[in-house]
Amino acid sequence: MRPPVPAIGVIGAGAVGQTVSTLLMGAGWCRELLIASGSPTSAEALVADLEDMQQVLDASVLVRTAHPSQMGHCAAVVVCPRAKFTNTATADVRMAGRAANAPIVARLAHTLAGYTGTAIVVTNPVDVMTRLFAEISGSRQVYGLGSNTDTARYRLTLAHHLRVPVDAVDGQVIGEHGDDAVVCASSTRVGGLPVAVPFAEVRAELSARPRRINHGVGRARAGPAGAVLAALRAALGLTDGVIELCVNHDGRWRGIPLRFTAGQPTVCLPALDHGEAQRLLNADNKLRTAYDTLTPHLTEQEANPE
Ligand SMILES: NC(=O)c1ccc[n+]([C@@H]2O[C@H](COP(=O)([O-])OP(=O)(O)OC[C@H]3O[C@@H](n4cnc5c(N)ncnc54)[C@H](O)[C@@H]3O)[C@@H](O)[C@H]2O)c1
């Protein structure tokens, strides 16, 4: 059977880009994979590695390097570059990449101005970078990835704490993919029943888990790449379901649950209690300030859509 998706572009051939590309090669539902990176050497090396995989598996996916300007025809692009910088932050770790990553994301958004496919932004701080990419490119289907992984980590933590199977846990984390993420405890259900959420344990694990992964294997890759594939499948209409992604929701860019039906998203925000609503407002304000103060990190050309 002919793969349903013609082409997908992956921009950034690091830990996330490599894992996303490997998963896409294995999944076999796109015909062509286009790879761009910060250096021709890394893009070419990833393509060579993927070609080996393609031959060994007799996979049908073709892979080649391409400049982002050659990705306009792709059904989707995955935006996962990272600038070279040393992150010394001990709190708000993702936000620390703002100044370094913003010019790269802004330049890519200019390159892909008017893009009509689906863009999945991964680069941190993801909620800010998603908005930056969307506003400069003018692209209408831009989704940021983060709350979905937070939600997965929340469910795993709760299941472990309560000694229940993770399938029994239904609950979400929304807002910022960062220190001000909002745990939707009041709507969380375990086996269909409300539950006392151990906030301190959940918050500690949401912050410690990525650090442990980074410490042990260099960078988080499998979880985020899996989330990229889930987002692509939903946004490209290959599967229906709910996934937490960063979008422009009433003028605020934040992670929220979206129900995808045949590729069309509908917001399905859980009911929030007063404290959760306040925390979401705080996260919105923090993200807005982070966005509004990006300008000093961008040249005039990078900042302004043409
Ligand atoms: N949102 C999430 O849930 C999530 C999860 C994991 C990682 N991330 C973020 O994703 C980004 C990538 O992470 P990583 O671990 O793959 O980083 P990495 O350092 O392993 O790789 C970064 C890649 O970006 C490339 N690059 C640099 N400048 C580029 C440019 N101008 N154009 C194209 N490519 C360029 C580099 O050559 C490198 O291949 C980081 O910002 C990271 O914090 C987000």
The ligand as an ORCA input file, in Angstrom:
! r2SCAN-3c Opt
* xyz 0 1
  N       9.426     20.236     23.832
  C       9.926     19.122     24.352
  O       9.222     18.312     24.950
  C      11.394     18.843     24.174
  C      11.947     17.606     24.521
  C      13.296     17.396     24.264
  C      14.080     18.399     23.710
  N      13.496     19.591     23.445
  C      14.251     20.680     22.832
  O      14.443     20.372     21.454
  C      15.635     21.017     20.997
  C      16.537     19.991     20.334
  O      16.993     19.095     21.310
  P      18.123     18.015     20.966
  O      18.348     17.291     22.214
  O      17.791     17.292     19.724
  O      19.368     18.979     20.672
  P      20.788     18.572     20.068
  O      21.767     19.565     20.591
  O      21.037     17.125     20.249
  O      20.618     18.818     18.493
  C      20.392     20.078     17.983
  C      20.519     20.007     16.479
  O      20.109     21.284     15.951
  C      20.947     21.533     14.860
  N      20.903     22.935     14.491
  C      21.554     23.981     15.054
  N      21.279     25.103     14.379
  C      20.425     24.774     13.375
  C      19.797     25.497     12.342
  N      19.979     26.805     12.187
  N      19.010     24.832     11.476
  C      18.819     23.505     11.587
  N      19.394     22.767     12.567
  C      20.189     23.387     13.444
  C      22.317     21.051     15.314
  O      23.185     20.873     14.208
  C      21.914     19.741     15.987
  O      21.886     18.708     15.028
  C      16.232     21.686     22.247
  O      15.821     23.033     22.297
  C      15.622     20.901     23.389
  O      15.582     21.635     24.594
  C      12.183     19.832     23.655
*
